[in-house]
Amino acid sequence: MLIEHADGRQELIAFDKDVDEELGVEFASACFDGIRQCKNHCVFCFVDMIAPNMRRSLSIKDDDYRLSFLYGNFITLTNLTDDDFDRIARLHLSPLFISVHAIDPDVRSKMLRTKLAASISEKLDRLEAAGVEYHTQIVLCRGLNDGENLERTIEALNRRRPQCLSLAIVPVGVTKHRRDPLELHQFDRDSARTVIEQVERWQKKIRRRSRQTFVYLGDEFYLMAGLDVPPEKFYDGFPQLDNGIGLTRSFISDWQSIKPSVDDSPIRLAALSGVSIAPILRRLADEEMRRRKNLSVEVIGVENKFFGSTVNVSGLLTGGDLLKEVKALGKNFDGVLIPESALRSGEDVFLDDMSLGYLRRSSAARIEPVLSGADFRRALSDFGSYRKIRSTEANYTWQSNAGYSTPDN
């Protein structure tokens, strides 16, 4: 095997193996030559809004088409060369996941702060000519790409079906650590309802023609608006679940799929979560408490002090914020449930590098992570037997475009 190093030096290595024996060589990572990082300066970039001095991997802004194909990370297409397009076509790297944000060249350039963003339509044309399919997303910012701009973007991407497989619209997230001089306005109850009404018109129109929804709203819009999330069939198999599209409905469906235990021993539980999902968890917990008279569950929506109160999803809760709530609980509970989405995939560590072990040692009650609705129901119905094994599960956290992705790629 001939290996060429970064400095141009070549090395020839000989292997002695049987014909049916594996070579025994594999790359240490998918992007062994380094992750291609984002060169944009997006007005909504979440990485630019994290606290200083956090671990380095949280500050990596990837914009790598290889990670898009392999892991579903969203890319902007602003850094692709002719060679990259040729390689995508030759290897048929499909589907890709593309952050469009706005189809209007001027609006997109303003949001990504680069003139390279203006040619989005031409680049999508080039991918389609190569037979590449792709999922898309919009990080919606009030006053920038909503309203008429959103209308034009949905219309343009809908015309690109079937190679454009889906469109996800997620609300911009802003933390207290943002220092960008351009003010971003977050959505509230009324503005979220306006977006839902606008998008629902497209959803009904598209479903009448194709029986697919195609354009999906992030769960946060429904939770902010105080409305129920759509039914499971509406999500067409959850093509953008990793992006937070349909997580709430999937959680509820998982809950309903589990037959609860018949254990009726007295138990007092506290369930900690992000503020936005807490009402859903309370509704499910009330359902279980009506069935089990000796069960007491207190659902606590934890305010995010680390990133700021405007960040209200469970996956961005830190160990420090959870620790404050755990200590406040005292000895009043037998068990505490925490969101597994707040932990790094494959490791028992939170975003602020606090370990799950440390959090557990700080509590008189047993602490267990919960990821799915099935986990939640198992824990409530028989906490005595509930033990969460995380080694075989994938978890989803945030990335720079306010979506969800496998972490630290």
Disulfide bonds with the S-S distance in Angstrom:
none
